[in-house]
Amino acid sequence: MNHQPGTAVWDISLPIRPGMAMWPGDPAPSVTPAYRIAAGDGANVSRLVLSSHTGTHIDPPCHVIEGAPSVDQLPLAALMGEAVVVWVDRSSGTIDPADLEGAGLEGAERVLFKTGNSARWASGDVWPDYVALSAGAAAWLVGRGVRLVGIDALSIEAPGEVPGSGAAGLPAHRTLLEAGVVIVEGLDLSAVAPGRYQLVCLPLRIEGGDGGPARAVLLPPI
């Protein structure tokens, strides 16, 4: 989390760096020199290699639905606007519909879940018992017209659901993405209080991309 005292901008993105926490099996990011002024080159230029789901990133529908819209085809209006940060007081398990009732989500179009996950980013490790979103909670959000859902874990999916494949696998992803809801994963909300903000979360414009690393920031509500 990068928040400078006295400013009204909260950077809720994870820094991309070698050795950062990554989903197990995903390509690790690397940043290597291509040209360096110190070596006599005219400018500093680096070679960047990373997964399309590195750090803070967006999942478009084609991530789990063949032929569905890609990250460069997402409506920009869904990625910017009022967002509600919801605190769910646990460090493992799933966020369920009961957690959403009475959470102040009336009229919310963008919902970001802050859980015990956020306090664990500082370790730099990947933890197997992260807090995720249940398929039931995903359906609850879809039914209320939410356009974007974000979470402070590398996946919005419960650990036991990730290995699945086909129509039975990744139920929370499928519930949201089949309804056109944008998913944002890898948020660092450790320094953000629950409440309403203005969100700006724009992924790299990767043509045909199944995901896109993003810079996400929160601003005070208008």
C-alpha positions in Angstrom: 0.0 0.0 0.0 1.4 3.4 -1.0 -0.3 6.3 0.7 1.5 9.6 1.4 0.3 11.4 4.5 -1.6 14.6 3.6 -2.6 13.4 0.2 -6.1 12.1 -0.8 -5.0 9.2 -3.0 -4.6 5.6 -1.9 -2.6 3.4 -4.2 -4.1 -0.1 -3.7 -1.8 -1.9 -6.2 0.9 -4.4 -5.5 4.3 -3.4 -6.8 5.5 -5.6 -9.6 9.0 -7.0 -8.8 11.0 -10.2 -9.0 10.2 -12.4 -6.1 6.8 -11.0 -5.5 3.9 -13.2 -4.4 2.5 -15.1 -7.4 -0.2 -17.7 -7.9 1.6 -21.1 -7.7 2.7 -22.2 -11.2 2.2 -18.8 -12.9 5.3 -17.3 -14.6 7.3 -15.2 -12.2 8.0 -11.6 -13.2 11.4 -10.6 -14.3 12.9 -7.2 -15.0 16.3 -7.3 -16.8 18.4 -4.6 -18.4 18.3 -4.2 -22.1 20.1 -0.9 -22.4 21.9 1.0 -19.6 23.4 4.5 -19.6 26.1 3.2 -17.3 27.1 0.8 -20.0 27.3 3.5 -22.6 23.8 3.3 -24.0 21.7 6.4 -24.7 18.9 5.5 -22.3 17.9 3.0 -19.7 15.5 0.4 -21.1 14.5 -2.9 -19.4 13.0 -6.1 -20.6 9.8 -7.1 -18.7 8.4 -10.6 -18.6 5.3 -11.4 -16.6 2.0 -13.3 -16.4 -1.1 -11.5 -17.5 -2.4 -12.2 -14.0 0.6 -10.6 -12.1 0.0 -8.7 -8.9 -3.0 -6.4 -9.0 -4.8 -7.5 -12.1 -8.2 -7.7 -13.9 -9.9 -10.9 -15.0 -12.1 -10.3 -18.1 -14.7 -12.8 -19.2 -12.4 -14.7 -21.6 -10.3 -15.7 -18.6 -12.7 -18.6 -18.1 -15.2 -18.4 -21.0 -13.8 -19.2 -24.4 -14.6 -16.6 -27.0 -15.9 -14.0 -24.5 -14.7 -10.4 -24.3 -11.0 -9.8 -23.5 -9.4 -7.3 -21.3 -9.0 -4.7 -24.0 -12.8 -4.9 -24.7 -14.0 -4.2 -21.2 -16.2 -1.1 -20.7 -14.0 1.6 -19.2 -17.0 3.0 -17.3 -17.1 -0.1 -15.2 -13.5 0.4 -14.1 -14.0 4.0 -12.8 -16.5 5.4 -10.4 -17.8 5.1 -6.9 -16.7 1.9 -5.0 -17.6 0.6 -1.6 -14.8 -1.0 0.5 -16.3 -3.7 2.7 -14.5 -5.1 5.7 -15.0 -8.8 6.3 -13.4 -9.8 9.6 -11.7 -13.1 8.9 -8.5 -14.5 7.6 -9.7 -17.7 6.0 -12.9 -19.2 4.6 -15.3 -17.6 2.2 -17.4 -14.4 2.0 -21.0 -15.6 2.0 -24.4 -13.9 1.3 -24.9 -13.4 5.0 -21.8 -11.2 5.1 -23.3 -9.0 2.5 -26.7 -8.4 4.0 -26.6 -5.2 6.0 -23.1 -4.3 4.7 -24.3 -1.0 3.2 -24.2 -2.1 -0.4 -27.5 -0.5 -1.5 -27.0 0.9 -5.0 -23.3 -0.1 -5.1 -21.9 -0.8 -8.5 -18.3 -1.6 -7.4 -17.5 -3.6 -4.3 -14.0 -4.1 -2.9 -13.5 -6.7 -0.1 -11.0 -6.0 2.6 -10.2 -9.0 4.7 -7.4 -10.5 6.8 -5.7 -11.1 3.5 -4.5 -7.5 3.2 -2.4 -7.7 6.4 -0.5 -10.7 4.9 0.9 -9.0 1.8 3.9 -7.6 3.7 5.2 -11.2 4.2 5.7 -11.5 0.4 4.5 -15.1 0.6 1.5 -16.9 -1.0 -0.8 -18.3 1.7 -3.1 -21.3 1.0 -5.9 -20.3 3.4 -6.9 -16.9 2.0 -10.3 -15.4 2.2 -12.3 -15.9 -1.1 -15.8 -15.2 -2.4 -18.3 -18.0 -2.4 -20.4 -18.7 -5.5 -23.5 -17.7 -3.5 -22.0 -14.3 -2.6 -21.1 -13.8 -6.3 -24.7 -14.6 -7.3 -25.9 -12.1 -4.6 -23.8 -9.4 -6.1 -24.9 -10.1 -9.6 -28.5 -10.0 -8.6 -28.0 -6.5 -7.2 -26.4 -5.0 -10.3 -22.8 -4.8 -9.2 -20.5 -4.2 -12.1 -17.1 -4.8 -10.5 -15.9 -6.9 -7.6 -12.4 -6.8 -6.2 -10.6 -8.7 -3.4 -7.3 -8.6 -1.5 -6.1 -12.0 -2.6 -4.5 -13.4 -5.7 -7.8 -15.1 -6.6 -11.4 -14.4 -5.8 -12.0 -18.2 -6.0 -12.0 -20.4 -2.9 -8.8 -22.6 -2.8 -10.8 -25.8 -3.2 -12.5 -24.6 -6.4 -9.4 -23.4 -8.3 -8.2 -26.9 -9.5 -11.6 -27.5 -11.1 -12.1 -27.4 -14.9 -15.0 -27.2 -17.3 -18.4 -26.0 -16.3 -18.1 -27.2 -12.7 -14.8 -25.3 -12.0 -14.3 -21.8 -10.8 -17.9 -21.1 -9.9 -17.4 -17.7 -8.4 -15.5 -16.6 -11.5 -18.1 -18.0 -13.8 -21.0 -16.5 -11.9 -19.5 -13.0 -12.1 -17.9 -13.1 -15.6 -20.9 -14.7 -17.3 -22.9 -11.8 -16.1 -20.3 -9.3 -17.4 -19.0 -8.3 -13.9 -15.3 -7.3 -13.9 -13.1 -9.1 -11.4 -10.1 -7.3 -9.8 -7.7 -9.5 -7.8 -4.5 -8.8 -5.8 -5.7 -5.5 -4.1 -3.8 -4.2 -1.1 -6.4 -2.6 1.1 -4.3 -2.7 4.3 -4.3 1.1 4.8 -7.8 1.8 3.6 -10.8 2.2 5.9 -14.2 0.7 5.0 -16.4 3.2 3.2 -17.2 4.8 -0.1 -14.5 6.1 -2.5 -13.9 6.8 -6.1 -12.0 4.0 -7.8 -9.8 4.2 -10.9 -8.5 0.7 -12.0 -7.2 0.5 -15.5 -5.5 -2.7 -16.9 -2.9 -2.8 -19.6 -4.6 -2.7 -23.0 -3.5 -6.1 -24.1 -5.2 -7.1 -27.4 -7.1 -10.3 -26.8 -5.8 -10.4 -23.2 -7.1 -13.0 -20.8 -6.0 -10.7 -18.0 -4.2 -7.4 -17.4 -2.0 -6.1 -14.7 -3.6 -2.9 -13.4 -2.8 0.3 -11.4 -5.7 0.7 -9.0 -6.2 3.8 -6.8 -8.9 5.2 -4.5 -9.9 8.8 -4.3 -12.2 10.5 -1.8 -15.9 10.2 -2.7 -17.3 13.0 -4.8 
